[in-house]
Amino acid sequence: MKSNKYIEELQAKSAEELQNDLVAAKKELFNLRFQNATNQLDNTSRIKEVRRNIARIQTIITEKANAAQ
């Protein structure tokens, strides 16, 4: 499954790389919402996908933080 590969890639990254990915995903979500509000967004399902990716990234960050303690 596609999401499983994505999760494995996230788990292999360092905490700093995950933070950078999180910032980039949040910027992308903002841009998608802006495009949706101005009726310029063709693929509205991308919003849902990015929201889930943000949640995945945050979950991996939390897991790594808990494992470090």
Residue frames as a rotation matrix with the C-alpha (Angstrom) as fourth column:
MET 1
0.576 0.817 0.000 0.00
0.817 -0.576 0.000 0.00
0.000 0.000 -1.000 0.00
LYS 2
0.209 -0.499 0.841 1.18
0.436 -0.722 -0.537 3.51
0.876 0.479 0.067 -0.79
SER 3
0.671 0.108 0.734 0.74
-0.480 -0.691 0.541 4.91
0.565 -0.715 -0.412 2.72
ASN 4
0.934 -0.357 0.001 2.82
0.247 0.646 0.722 2.10
-0.258 -0.674 0.692 4.26
LYS 5
0.208 -0.891 0.404 5.82
0.919 0.036 -0.393 3.05
0.336 0.453 0.826 2.12
TYR 6
0.221 -0.053 0.974 5.32
0.010 -0.998 -0.057 6.70
0.975 0.022 -0.221 3.06
ILE 7
0.924 0.158 0.347 5.24
-0.340 -0.071 0.938 5.81
0.173 -0.985 -0.011 6.77
GLU 8
0.685 -0.728 -0.002 8.42
0.698 0.656 0.287 3.76
-0.208 -0.198 0.958 6.43
GLU 9
0.046 -0.656 0.753 10.13
0.671 -0.538 -0.510 6.71
0.740 0.528 0.416 4.74
LEU 10
0.509 0.216 0.834 9.03
-0.345 -0.836 0.427 8.99
0.789 -0.505 -0.350 7.57
GLN 11
0.994 -0.102 0.048 10.32
0.000 0.426 0.905 6.62
-0.113 -0.899 0.423 10.23
ALA 12
0.407 -0.897 0.173 13.75
0.910 0.382 -0.162 6.60
0.080 0.223 0.972 8.56
LYS 13
0.205 -0.298 0.932 14.05
0.279 -0.895 -0.347 10.40
0.938 0.331 -0.100 8.77
SER 14
-0.719 -0.499 -0.483 15.55
0.631 -0.180 -0.754 12.40
0.290 -0.848 0.444 11.61
ALA 15
-0.003 0.738 -0.675 13.51
0.875 -0.324 -0.359 14.68
-0.483 -0.592 -0.645 13.86
GLU 16
-0.411 -0.219 -0.885 14.77
-0.066 -0.961 0.268 17.78
-0.909 0.169 0.381 12.05
GLU 17
-0.995 0.059 -0.077 13.80
-0.069 0.125 0.990 16.38
0.068 0.990 -0.120 8.65
LEU 18
-0.410 0.900 -0.147 10.35
0.897 0.427 0.111 15.52
0.163 -0.086 -0.983 10.01
GLN 19
-0.048 0.358 -0.932 9.90
0.522 -0.787 -0.329 19.07
-0.852 -0.502 -0.149 11.27
ASN 20
-0.748 -0.279 -0.602 10.84
-0.330 -0.631 0.702 20.41
-0.576 0.724 0.380 7.83
ASP 21
-0.883 0.468 0.041 8.36
0.328 0.552 0.766 18.03
0.336 0.690 -0.641 6.19
LEU 22
-0.193 0.836 -0.515 5.67
0.942 0.011 -0.334 19.13
-0.273 -0.549 -0.790 8.63
VAL 23
-0.262 0.034 -0.964 6.20
0.043 -0.998 -0.047 22.81
-0.964 -0.054 0.260 7.83
ALA 24
-0.933 -0.124 -0.337 6.14
-0.322 -0.123 0.939 22.08
-0.158 0.985 0.075 4.10
ALA 25
-0.686 0.727 -0.029 2.94
0.663 0.642 0.385 20.04
0.299 0.245 -0.922 4.41
LYS 26
-0.066 0.671 -0.738 1.22
0.758 -0.447 -0.475 22.78
-0.649 -0.591 -0.479 6.41
LYS 27
-0.535 -0.173 -0.827 2.20
-0.306 -0.873 0.381 25.36
-0.788 0.456 0.414 3.78
GLU 28
-0.979 0.181 -0.089 0.84
-0.009 0.403 0.915 23.07
0.201 0.897 -0.393 1.07
LEU 29
-0.389 0.883 -0.261 -2.42
0.920 0.361 -0.151 22.67
-0.039 -0.299 -0.953 2.98
PHE 30
-0.169 0.287 -0.943 -2.75
0.269 -0.907 -0.324 26.43
-0.948 -0.309 0.076 3.31
ASN 31
-0.778 -0.195 -0.597 -2.21
-0.470 -0.450 0.759 26.88
-0.417 0.871 0.259 -0.42
LEU 32
-0.867 0.498 -0.012 -4.73
0.393 0.699 0.597 24.15
0.306 0.513 -0.802 -1.23
ARG 33
-0.179 0.825 -0.535 -7.34
0.873 -0.117 -0.473 25.74
-0.453 -0.552 -0.700 1.02
PHE 34
-0.340 -0.019 -0.940 -6.69
-0.139 -0.988 0.070 29.11
-0.930 0.154 0.333 -0.58
GLN 35
-0.949 -0.032 -0.313 -7.09
-0.315 0.102 0.944 27.64
0.001 0.994 -0.107 -4.07
ASN 36
-0.646 0.756 -0.101 -10.27
0.749 0.654 0.104 25.87
0.145 -0.009 -0.989 -2.98
ALA 37
-0.135 0.591 -0.795 -11.75
0.581 -0.603 -0.547 29.11
-0.803 -0.536 -0.262 -1.64
THR 38
-0.273 -0.032 -0.961 -11.07
-0.535 -0.825 0.179 30.87
-0.799 0.564 0.209 -4.94
ASN 39
0.690 0.649 0.320 -12.41
-0.184 0.585 -0.790 27.93
-0.700 0.486 0.523 -6.99
GLN 40
0.336 -0.657 -0.675 -9.03
-0.934 -0.142 -0.327 27.23
0.119 0.741 -0.661 -8.59
LEU 41
-0.515 -0.551 0.657 -8.53
-0.684 0.726 0.073 23.77
-0.517 -0.411 -0.751 -7.09
ASP 42
-0.111 0.424 -0.899 -9.22
-0.840 0.443 0.313 20.86
0.531 0.790 0.307 -9.44
ASN 43
-0.147 -0.053 -0.988 -8.35
0.182 0.980 -0.080 17.93
0.972 -0.192 -0.134 -7.17
THR 44
0.253 0.330 0.909 -10.15
-0.732 -0.549 0.403 18.58
0.633 -0.768 0.103 -3.88
SER 45
0.937 0.087 -0.339 -9.22
0.108 0.850 0.516 15.15
0.332 -0.520 0.787 -2.51
ARG 46
0.015 -0.999 0.038 -5.64
0.407 -0.029 -0.913 16.42
0.913 0.029 0.407 -2.22
ILE 47
-0.032 0.048 0.998 -6.71
-0.718 -0.696 0.010 18.45
0.696 -0.716 0.057 0.85
LYS 48
0.860 0.426 0.281 -7.75
-0.504 0.620 0.601 15.26
0.082 -0.659 0.748 2.66
GLU 49
0.711 -0.647 -0.276 -4.52
0.484 0.735 -0.475 13.52
0.510 0.204 0.835 1.64
VAL 50
-0.189 -0.814 0.549 -2.33
0.034 -0.564 -0.825 16.36
0.981 -0.137 0.135 2.91
ARG 51
0.274 0.368 0.888 -4.25
-0.856 -0.328 0.400 16.54
0.439 -0.870 0.225 6.20
ARG 52
0.995 0.100 -0.017 -3.65
-0.086 0.918 0.387 12.84
0.054 -0.383 0.922 6.75
ASN 53
0.350 -0.936 -0.038 0.03
0.536 0.234 -0.811 13.20
0.768 0.264 0.583 5.87
ILE 54
-0.116 -0.333 0.936 0.34
-0.529 -0.777 -0.342 15.97
0.841 -0.534 -0.086 8.46
ALA 55
0.673 0.442 0.593 -1.22
-0.736 0.317 0.598 13.66
0.076 -0.839 0.539 11.05
ARG 56
0.881 -0.401 -0.252 1.17
0.352 0.910 -0.219 10.86
0.317 0.104 0.943 10.07
ILE 57
0.002 -0.930 0.367 4.18
0.207 -0.358 -0.910 13.16
0.978 0.078 0.191 10.41
GLN 58
0.028 0.070 0.997 3.02
-0.822 -0.566 0.063 14.39
0.569 -0.821 0.041 13.82
THR 59
0.932 0.335 0.135 2.47
-0.356 0.785 0.507 10.82
0.064 -0.521 0.851 14.97
ILE 60
0.574 -0.791 -0.214 5.99
0.564 0.571 -0.596 9.78
0.594 0.221 0.774 13.97
ILE 61
-0.164 -0.616 0.770 7.44
-0.226 -0.737 -0.637 12.86
0.960 -0.279 -0.018 15.72
THR 62
0.389 0.411 0.824 5.57
-0.881 -0.095 0.463 11.96
0.269 -0.907 0.326 18.90
GLU 63
0.982 -0.045 -0.185 6.68
0.072 0.987 0.141 8.32
0.176 -0.152 0.973 18.72
LYS 64
0.206 -0.978 0.034 10.31
0.470 0.068 -0.880 9.37
0.858 0.197 0.474 18.34
ALA 65
-0.144 -0.220 0.965 10.04
-0.593 -0.761 -0.262 11.81
0.792 -0.610 -0.021 21.24
ASN 66
0.703 0.477 0.528 8.51
-0.709 0.401 0.581 9.15
0.065 -0.782 0.619 23.50
ALA 67
0.861 -0.429 -0.274 11.16
0.361 0.894 -0.268 6.61
0.360 0.132 0.924 22.49
ALA 68
-0.002 -0.912 0.410 13.93
0.115 -0.408 -0.906 9.07
0.993 0.045 0.106 23.34
GLN 69
0.137 0.117 0.984 12.68
-0.845 -0.504 0.178 9.45
0.517 -0.856 0.030 26.91
